[in-house]
Amino acid sequence: MTDDLASGFQSVDRASDFALFSSCLTLIDSLPFFADCKRESYELLGAVPGRRILEVGCGLGDDAASLAKFVAPGGSVVAIDGSQTMIETARERHGDVAGLSFDVWCCASSMWRIGSIASFRQPTARGEWGYQPQRR
């Protein structure tokens, strides 16, 4: 791992101090600028009742939990991250939110899932990717 925090997120499961990464994400979420950006991205995504949304790189799950409330009733959010530690923490923090599920997902080890992911489309204007399902 290099000395910069950003590159450390690539190996957060091997980090000696997960709290450092968790605190970083919590701090960023508390900044008004980022809160405004997230609210705007939810609008751009069209997070309304009944929608299905996939969030890739969900981290601690805070955004996924917010999105799940926007798409209720009838909608759902599938939140994935490559970090087992992030997913475990997200489940602890938001496991009781209706319509929200968390899963560890890594392209290299989970290519068989690409069929289910292909049913989502339209990336958000955020750092992570969120998708809406294709309309049929």
C-alpha positions, 0 to 999 in steps of 0.5 A, spaced: 500 500 500 502 506 498 502 512 503 496 516 500 489 514 503 485 514 496 490 508 494 489 504 500 481 503 499 483 498 494 486 494 499 481 496 505 480 489 507 488 488 509 488 495 512 491 495 519 486 500 521 479 500 518 477 505 522 481 510 518 477 509 512 470 509 515 472 515 518 474 518 512 467 516 508 463 519 514 467 525 514 466 526 506 459 525 507 458 530 513 461 536 508 455 540 505 458 540 498 458 533 498 451 532 501 448 537 496 452 533 490 449 527 493 442 529 493 442 532 486 445 525 483 439 522 486 434 526 482 438 525 476 438 518 477 430 518 478 430 515 485 423 514 485 418 509 488 418 503 484 425 503 481 431 498 482 438 501 483 444 498 483 450 501 487 457 499 485 462 501 490 457 502 496 462 503 502 459 503 508 452 503 505 449 510 507 448 512 500 444 506 498 440 506 505 438 513 502 436 511 495 432 505 498 428 510 502 427 514 495 425 508 491 420 505 497 415 503 496 416 497 491 423 499 489 429 496 491 437 497 491 442 492 490 449 495 493 455 492 492 463 493 494 469 489 493 471 489 500 468 484 505 469 489 511 465 494 507 459 490 506 459 487 513 459 494 516 454 496 511 450 490 513 451 492 521 449 499 519 443 499 515 441 491 515 434 493 517 432 498 511 427 495 507 428 493 500 436 494 501 441 488 500 448 488 500 453 483 497 461 483 496 462 483 488 468 483 484 469 483 477 474 478 477 471 473 481 464 474 480 463 474 472 457 469 472 453 475 475 454 480 469 447 477 466 443 480 472 447 486 472 446 487 465 439 488 467 441 495 470 442 501 466 444 509 466 450 511 470 449 516 476 453 523 476 457 520 482 463 517 484 460 510 484 456 507 479 448 507 480 444 504 475 436 504 473 433 497 470 431 497 463 424 498 462 420 493 458 
